[in-house]
Amino acid sequence: MSRLQADAPADRWVPVTGSLGFRGRRHRKAAIGMLLNQANTAAGSTPRPGGGAFAWILSQAAPLLMRRAAGRVLVWVWKSDPELLVVMAQLQEATPQLRTARAMMPMEYDDTESFRSTYLGVGEKLAMPLPTDPKTPPFATYTWDTGSHFVTVTAVCSDRERFGTVIGDVDAIARTVRIVDDLKLGESPAVLRLDPA
């Protein structure tokens, strides 16, 4: 089964994936709270009392949900300020429905640039430091099409002014994302591995 791996420096990132119990709890809660606030703002609703409790519940459930994803989802938060930046890497099967959905994205999503990864070759990067809708937080997406799967890295930042100071670190983590197959030596001699370059 295919899954994702990446190299995230421990001095800058706190992994949410695999951080069960108290380990990483504060960072998970802060990151989920930020994402909920951004979603509320985008929807035009005001934060409700008890929103912190909901973020705490989600922070406890998130690692278990990601464990069930079996390595197809990796999430990190910015260590020094977990409410500032959340990064998620995702591996999705390239179904016709997903390809259609990607083709129907708004025109501003066409403004991509080439982005080279060490392991996945050349993909696309879309950085939106100043989205047209002021309610939309700044974000960046990186996408690689392997033919059978899409590998997507998405970063959401809560502060437009600080987006430029962290995007370089997001680039660095995106370059290390790779697909790992659980194949034992000799299990499939017909598989040929090619360098993405």
Wavefront OBJ file of the C-alpha trace (Angstrom):
o trace
v 0.000 0.000 0.000
v 1.295 3.473 -0.891
v 1.819 6.078 1.827
v 3.595 9.394 2.289
v 6.815 10.289 4.049
v 8.499 13.656 4.544
v 11.348 15.214 6.478
v 10.134 17.974 8.797
v 12.830 19.520 11.032
v 11.803 19.058 14.674
v 13.035 22.545 15.598
v 10.435 24.131 13.280
v 7.527 21.694 12.973
v 5.381 19.639 15.329
v 3.807 16.583 13.649
v 0.110 16.073 14.277
v 0.116 12.695 12.541
v 0.944 10.019 15.075
v 0.978 12.385 18.070
v -1.438 10.588 20.368
v -2.480 11.608 23.869
v -0.729 14.543 25.518
v 2.131 14.641 23.016
v 1.580 17.652 20.760
v -1.862 18.306 22.284
v -1.375 22.064 22.740
v -0.136 22.486 19.172
v -2.972 20.384 17.738
v -5.605 22.367 19.652
v -4.140 25.727 18.576
v -3.906 24.691 14.921
v -7.443 23.293 14.829
v -8.730 26.410 16.582
v -7.077 28.567 13.910
v -8.584 26.501 11.091
v -12.049 26.652 12.705
v -11.758 30.438 13.085
v -10.736 30.773 9.430
v -13.680 28.580 8.372
v -16.090 30.655 10.494
v -14.733 33.883 9.028
v -15.035 32.563 5.473
v -18.625 31.499 6.173
v -19.417 34.896 7.675
v -20.354 33.499 11.080
v -19.133 34.728 14.440
v -17.246 32.472 16.842
v -19.556 30.781 19.333
v -18.993 30.196 23.024
v -17.596 26.737 23.552
v -15.582 26.849 20.332
v -12.450 26.124 22.342
v -14.014 22.926 23.661
v -14.855 21.839 20.108
v -11.258 22.508 19.039
v -10.050 20.428 22.007
v -12.331 17.514 21.044
v -11.101 17.669 17.453
v -7.498 17.863 18.640
v -7.993 14.595 20.517
v -9.702 12.887 17.566
v -7.386 14.160 14.811
v -4.454 11.769 15.424
v -6.796 8.763 15.513
v -8.458 9.824 12.268
v -5.071 10.319 10.616
v -3.867 6.962 11.886
v -6.838 5.399 10.061
v -5.656 7.187 6.911
v -2.650 4.817 7.080
v 0.004 7.292 6.005
v -2.019 8.922 3.221
v -2.302 12.145 5.284
v 0.523 13.945 7.104
v -0.012 17.153 9.094
v 2.380 19.553 10.803
v 1.995 22.822 12.692
v 4.509 25.631 13.082
v 6.327 24.968 16.347
v 6.919 28.534 17.533
v 3.344 29.652 16.728
v 0.907 26.791 16.048
v -1.941 29.235 15.370
v 0.029 30.749 12.490
v 0.618 27.882 10.078
v -0.744 24.400 9.342
v 0.620 22.162 6.565
v -1.067 19.005 5.279
v 0.270 16.501 2.745
v -2.241 14.158 1.140
v -2.096 11.184 -1.220
v -5.259 10.663 -3.304
v -6.094 8.176 -5.999
v -6.403 9.988 -9.346
v -10.000 9.048 -10.073
v -11.880 10.543 -13.052
v -14.081 12.443 -10.564
v -11.041 14.028 -8.901
v -9.524 14.958 -12.254
v -12.840 16.566 -13.263
v -13.043 18.506 -9.994
v -9.492 19.799 -10.480
v -10.279 20.863 -14.062
v -13.314 22.852 -12.847
v -11.428 24.924 -10.246
v -11.742 28.737 -10.509
v -9.480 30.608 -12.930
v -7.253 32.056 -10.201
v -6.109 28.492 -9.507
v -4.544 28.407 -12.993
v -1.834 30.860 -11.906
v 0.665 28.161 -10.955
v 4.423 27.913 -11.299
v 6.654 24.874 -11.749
v 7.964 23.408 -8.520
v 10.666 20.736 -8.404
v 10.662 18.110 -5.708
v 13.630 15.931 -4.834
v 11.512 12.775 -4.975
v 8.400 13.540 -7.056
v 9.920 15.510 -9.918
v 8.297 18.658 -11.315
v 4.892 19.618 -9.999
v 2.882 22.812 -9.625
v 2.885 25.433 -6.903
v 0.112 27.950 -6.320
v 0.817 30.646 -3.737
v -2.011 32.997 -2.733
v -0.508 35.482 -0.256
v -3.349 37.951 -0.867
v -6.550 36.108 -1.889
v -9.133 38.355 -3.531
v -11.659 37.629 -0.777
v -10.333 39.244 2.425
v -12.036 36.495 4.443
v -9.853 33.853 2.779
v -6.572 33.220 4.600
v -3.318 33.155 2.625
v -2.426 29.674 1.429
v -0.165 27.696 -0.852
v -0.755 24.379 -2.604
v 1.766 22.071 -4.250
v 0.538 19.309 -6.548
v 2.171 16.377 -8.321
v 0.356 14.041 -10.694
v 2.008 10.602 -10.677
v -0.518 9.148 -13.115
v -2.221 6.912 -10.580
v -2.233 9.384 -7.655
v -2.217 13.060 -6.794
v 0.181 14.215 -4.096
v -0.956 17.528 -2.633
v 0.660 19.698 0.019
v -1.507 22.521 1.371
v -0.360 25.244 3.756
v -2.801 27.635 5.451
v -1.525 30.724 7.261
v -3.586 32.901 9.601
v -1.629 36.133 8.994
v -1.265 37.775 5.580
v 1.674 39.881 6.743
v 3.682 36.892 8.001
v 2.917 34.541 5.095
v 6.066 35.588 3.245
v 8.266 34.820 6.252
v 7.213 31.152 6.458
v 6.630 30.144 2.834
v 10.307 29.225 2.382
v 10.001 26.616 5.135
v 6.838 25.269 3.509
v 8.746 24.960 0.216
v 11.464 23.019 2.029
v 9.067 20.500 3.581
v 7.165 20.110 0.284
v 10.413 19.154 -1.488
v 10.901 16.215 0.890
v 7.442 14.642 0.456
v 7.642 11.242 -1.210
v 5.576 8.128 -1.848
v 6.688 4.937 -0.134
v 5.334 1.544 -1.192
v 5.205 -1.341 1.244
v 6.878 -3.813 -1.091
v 9.226 -6.445 0.282
v 12.400 -7.287 -1.579
v 11.622 -9.950 -4.144
v 7.868 -9.562 -3.720
v 7.387 -7.910 -7.099
v 10.385 -8.344 -9.421
v 8.470 -6.742 -12.307
v 8.475 -3.306 -10.606
v 10.968 -0.872 -12.108
v 11.774 2.301 -10.108
v 12.662 5.359 -12.172
v 14.216 8.558 -10.871
v 11.652 11.375 -11.193
v 14.263 13.573 -12.924
l 1 2 3 4 5 6 7 8 9 10 11 12 13 14 15 16 17 18 19 20 21 22 23 24 25 26 27 28 29 30 31 32 33 34 35 36 37 38 39 40 41 42 43 44 45 46 47 48 49 50 51 52 53 54 55 56 57 58 59 60 61 62 63 64 65 66 67 68 69 70 71 72 73 74 75 76 77 78 79 80 81 82 83 84 85 86 87 88 89 90 91 92 93 94 95 96 97 98 99 100 101 102 103 104 105 106 107 108 109 110 111 112 113 114 115 116 117 118 119 120 121 122 123 124 125 126 127 128 129 130 131 132 133 134 135 136 137 138 139 140 141 142 143 144 145 146 147 148 149 150 151 152 153 154 155 156 157 158 159 160 161 162 163 164 165 166 167 168 169 170 171 172 173 174 175 176 177 178 179 180 181 182 183 184 185 186 187 188 189 190 191 192 193 194 195 196 197
